[in-house]
Amino acid sequence: MHIFKPVSLLLSFALLATCISAQPKPSAAQLAWHDMEYYFFFHFGPNTFTDLEWGHGTEPADMFNPTELDCRQWVRTAKAAGAKGVIITAKHHDGFCLWPSNYSTHTVRESKWKNGKGDVLKELSQACKEYGMKFGVYLSPWDRNHPDYGTDKYNDVYVNMMKELFTSYGPIWELWWDGANGEGPNGKMQVYDWARFKKTVKTLSPNTVVFSDIGPHIRWVGNESGIAGTSNWNTLDTAGFTPGKGAPKQDTLTTGNKYGKAWIPAECDVSIRPGWFYHEAEDSKVRTPENLFDLWLKSVGRGANLLLNIPPDRKGKIHKNDSLALVAFKKLREKNFTNNLARLSVPYLVTDNHNIKSPSLTDGKLSTFVTINDKQMQQPGLEFAKTTKLNCIVISENLTAGQQCAKFKVVLMKDWKVVKEIRGTTIGRKRILTFPVTDTDAITLFIEEDKGPVRVAEIEAYLIHDSLIEN
């Protein structure tokens, strides 16, 4: 079969395009965040020792005593699992600080651990630098211990804590603001000065991306299952909303807004165990490598990032059951996504009755792309020299000018006949499509609806183990 001639069948599909001006685009820091794809969450603190998920803030600091704490082991585990960074619960809702903050009396300084001389953030940030991993922090605005919570003074406390983190433990790649908000020890609710908080981060660390249910830079995906929407826009409307209160509906967070005014892509947070903090009773309930692979397909494979929680145990180490599952998960990804069959094909672009070779579609670079112009009938695709078995296609958009594809169709052909059609909506940073094993000698991508010219950066093709896909 030779596609390099005018093909009336291919040209019979028309583009339905709507060009919208002044679309939001990602910042350089957000583009770098998209490239992270997958990283770890470490929930660690007094809850590790009390078997609670949400501490009350009244737990004695002496309870915190990880006698064998090894942050280097945490980071080695993350690196061995293929993660590119970590985020630590520097302060959860109970108010306990994993660093000796000058603005709290409920910290590692008051604990038995290392006779009050320890500093988890120092050890973890140093380990990240040693192993070349990104370092992020979760700093819960809610504080069930601090006596100033519920007053204007607490906003000063929170800002000063952020200053401590950025000046003593940076660079901090991502700052995580939890949306939980409740009463303090004085029974009062806090009115957060979000504008001041955002300004503080921007001043101290302008390249840090900030997460909350509505950003300003990264949004919650609307669930804690690790699953993004099958339609997943990187844009969101946030007017009238504040973090943790009055956020858009969860299904809106899952899909984003097609014509959202701000670039706020989705992050999928999920735990490898039923709980977020370590509980010995859950040692036998660690997710399987196959389940983690499925989550990968439904998060990273839908254009979101995967934030996988791995809770250290009471000794201060990652449990062996978690480590084994993570290493096996990495092996599954490597085994199934190493042999890109598209490299054996001839990439092409059909346009204006001409067939053009387009090597940028298979060069492994998101910075190179073909632009599907909304005023022309164009289809990028791959032609194989012989019939090839496939059950997975990966498509990527170059996002520097925004996210454009709103509806697409992938057509698999054999001997000039259509053997399978796969339809979808958004593509984004990465879209992984899986289907039953199909014999094909040509793949063509049709953009059926867009918001503007679509920059198709990569088309990949794989034959992954059939047991790993939902047929």
ChimeraX attribute file (.defattr): number of C-alpha atoms within 10 A of each C-alpha:
attribute: neighborCount
match mode: 1-to-1
recipient: residues
	/A:1	13
	/A:2	11
	/A:3	18
	/A:4	15
	/A:5	11
	/A:6	14
	/A:7	14
	/A:8	9
	/A:9	10
	/A:10	18
	/A:11	17
	/A:12	9
	/A:13	14
	/A:14	15
	/A:15	22
	/A:16	15
	/A:17	21
	/A:18	14
	/A:19	14
	/A:20	12
	/A:21	8
	/A:22	9
	/A:23	18
	/A:24	19
	/A:25	19
	/A:26	22
	/A:27	14
	/A:28	11
	/A:29	15
	/A:30	20
	/A:31	15
	/A:32	14
	/A:33	20
	/A:34	22
	/A:35	12
	/A:36	16
	/A:37	22
	/A:38	23
	/A:39	23
	/A:40	29
	/A:41	25
	/A:42	24
	/A:43	25
	/A:44	25
	/A:45	34
	/A:46	28
	/A:47	24
	/A:48	26
	/A:49	19
	/A:50	17
	/A:51	15
	/A:52	15
	/A:53	18
	/A:54	15
	/A:55	20
	/A:56	17
	/A:57	20
	/A:58	13
	/A:59	18
	/A:60	12
	/A:61	22
	/A:62	17
	/A:63	16
	/A:64	24
	/A:65	22
	/A:66	19
	/A:67	13
	/A:68	12
	/A:69	19
	/A:70	18
	/A:71	22
	/A:72	18
	/A:73	15
	/A:74	25
	/A:75	28
	/A:76	17
	/A:77	22
	/A:78	25
	/A:79	20
	/A:80	14
	/A:81	21
	/A:82	19
	/A:83	23
	/A:84	20
	/A:85	23
	/A:86	28
	/A:87	24
	/A:88	26
	/A:89	21
	/A:90	23
	/A:91	23
	/A:92	28
	/A:93	23
	/A:94	24
	/A:95	28
	/A:96	32
	/A:97	27
	/A:98	24
	/A:99	24
	/A:100	21
	/A:101	18
	/A:102	12
	/A:103	16
	/A:104	19
	/A:105	17
	/A:106	24
	/A:107	24
	/A:108	26
	/A:109	23
	/A:110	20
	/A:111	18
	/A:112	17
	/A:113	20
	/A:114	13
	/A:115	12
	/A:116	16
	/A:117	13
	/A:118	19
	/A:119	18
	/A:120	21
	/A:121	23
	/A:122	17
	/A:123	16
	/A:124	23
	/A:125	25
	/A:126	18
	/A:127	20
	/A:128	24
	/A:129	14
	/A:130	12
	/A:131	13
	/A:132	13
	/A:133	21
	/A:134	20
	/A:135	27
	/A:136	29
	/A:137	27
	/A:138	21
	/A:139	23
	/A:140	20
	/A:141	24
	/A:142	26
	/A:143	28
	/A:144	24
	/A:145	23
	/A:146	21
	/A:147	15
	/A:148	19
	/A:149	25
	/A:150	22
	/A:151	16
	/A:152	13
	/A:153	11
	/A:154	21
	/A:155	21
	/A:156	16
	/A:157	17
	/A:158	21
	/A:159	18
	/A:160	15
	/A:161	19
	/A:162	19
	/A:163	16
	/A:164	17
	/A:165	21
	/A:166	18
	/A:167	12
	/A:168	12
	/A:169	19
	/A:170	19
	/A:171	17
	/A:172	19
	/A:173	22
	/A:174	23
	/A:175	23
	/A:176	22
	/A:177	20
	/A:178	19
	/A:179	19
	/A:180	14
	/A:181	19
	/A:182	15
	/A:183	15
	/A:184	24
	/A:185	17
	/A:186	14
	/A:187	11
	/A:188	13
	/A:189	15
	/A:190	20
	/A:191	13
	/A:192	19
	/A:193	14
	/A:194	12
	/A:195	9
	/A:196	13
	/A:197	15
	/A:198	13
	/A:199	13
	/A:200	17
	/A:201	19
	/A:202	14
	/A:203	9
	/A:204	15
	/A:205	17
	/A:206	12
	/A:207	18
	/A:208	21
	/A:209	23
	/A:210	24
	/A:211	24
	/A:212	22
	/A:213	27
	/A:214	29
	/A:215	22
	/A:216	18
	/A:217	22
	/A:218	25
	/A:219	25
	/A:220	23
	/A:221	30
	/A:222	24
	/A:223	16
	/A:224	11
	/A:225	14
	/A:226	24
	/A:227	27
	/A:228	31
	/A:229	21
	/A:230	18
	/A:231	20
	/A:232	27
	/A:233	31
	/A:234	30
	/A:235	27
	/A:236	25
	/A:237	19
	/A:238	18
	/A:239	11
	/A:240	8
	/A:241	13
	/A:242	19
	/A:243	21
	/A:244	15
	/A:245	12
	/A:246	11
	/A:247	18
	/A:248	20
	/A:249	9
	/A:250	14
	/A:251	13
	/A:252	17
	/A:253	28
	/A:254	26
	/A:255	22
	/A:256	27
	/A:257	20
	/A:258	18
	/A:259	15
	/A:260	16
	/A:261	16
	/A:262	20
	/A:263	26
	/A:264	31
	/A:265	31
	/A:266	35
	/A:267	29
	/A:268	26
	/A:269	23
	/A:270	22
	/A:271	22
	/A:272	21
	/A:273	20
	/A:274	14
	/A:275	18
	/A:276	21
	/A:277	26
	/A:278	28
	/A:279	21
	/A:280	13
	/A:281	8
	/A:282	11
	/A:283	14
	/A:284	10
	/A:285	14
	/A:286	19
	/A:287	17
	/A:288	17
	/A:289	21
	/A:290	17
	/A:291	15
	/A:292	21
	/A:293	18
	/A:294	17
	/A:295	20
	/A:296	24
	/A:297	22
	/A:298	24
	/A:299	31
	/A:300	25
	/A:301	27
	/A:302	25
	/A:303	30
	/A:304	30
	/A:305	30
	/A:306	28
	/A:307	24
	/A:308	24
	/A:309	22
	/A:310	29
	/A:311	28
	/A:312	24
	/A:313	21
	/A:314	24
	/A:315	15
	/A:316	21
	/A:317	19
	/A:318	23
	/A:319	18
	/A:320	11
	/A:321	14
	/A:322	22
	/A:323	18
	/A:324	15
	/A:325	20
	/A:326	25
	/A:327	17
	/A:328	17
	/A:329	22
	/A:330	18
	/A:331	15
	/A:332	19
	/A:333	17
	/A:334	12
	/A:335	12
	/A:336	16
	/A:337	17
	/A:338	11
	/A:339	15
	/A:340	18
	/A:341	18
	/A:342	23
	/A:343	18
	/A:344	16
	/A:345	22
	/A:346	19
	/A:347	25
	/A:348	24
	/A:349	23
	/A:350	23
	/A:351	17
	/A:352	11
	/A:353	14
	/A:354	13
	/A:355	18
	/A:356	14
	/A:357	16
	/A:358	18
	/A:359	18
	/A:360	19
	/A:361	28
	/A:362	25
	/A:363	18
	/A:364	15
	/A:365	13
	/A:366	20
	/A:367	14
	/A:368	18
	/A:369	21
	/A:370	22
	/A:371	18
	/A:372	23
	/A:373	17
	/A:374	20
	/A:375	12
	/A:376	12
	/A:377	20
	/A:378	25
	/A:379	24
	/A:380	25
	/A:381	26
	/A:382	26
	/A:383	22
	/A:384	20
	/A:385	12
	/A:386	14
	/A:387	16
	/A:388	19
	/A:389	16
	/A:390	20
	/A:391	19
	/A:392	22
	/A:393	21
	/A:394	19
	/A:395	21
	/A:396	23
	/A:397	29
	/A:398	25
	/A:399	21
	/A:400	15
	/A:401	16
	/A:402	22
	/A:403	28
	/A:404	28
	/A:405	25
	/A:406	24
	/A:407	20
	/A:408	19
	/A:409	16
	/A:410	20
	/A:411	20
	/A:412	23
	/A:413	20
	/A:414	18
	/A:415	12
	/A:416	15
	/A:417	13
	/A:418	14
	/A:419	13
	/A:420	16
	/A:421	13
	/A:422	14
	/A:423	13
	/A:424	17
	/A:425	19
	/A:426	26
	/A:427	28
	/A:428	28
	/A:429	24
	/A:430	25
	/A:431	26
	/A:432	20
	/A:433	20
	/A:434	22
	/A:435	15
	/A:436	15
	/A:437	16
	/A:438	18
	/A:439	17
	/A:440	23
	/A:441	24
	/A:442	27
	/A:443	26
	/A:444	22
	/A:445	23
	/A:446	22
	/A:447	30
	/A:448	19
	/A:449	22
	/A:450	24
	/A:451	21
	/A:452	23
	/A:453	22
	/A:454	25
	/A:455	25
	/A:456	26
	/A:457	24
	/A:458	27
	/A:459	27
	/A:460	23
	/A:461	26
	/A:462	20
	/A:463	20
	/A:464	20
	/A:465	13
	/A:466	14
	/A:467	8
	/A:468	15
	/A:469	17
	/A:470	9
	/A:471	10
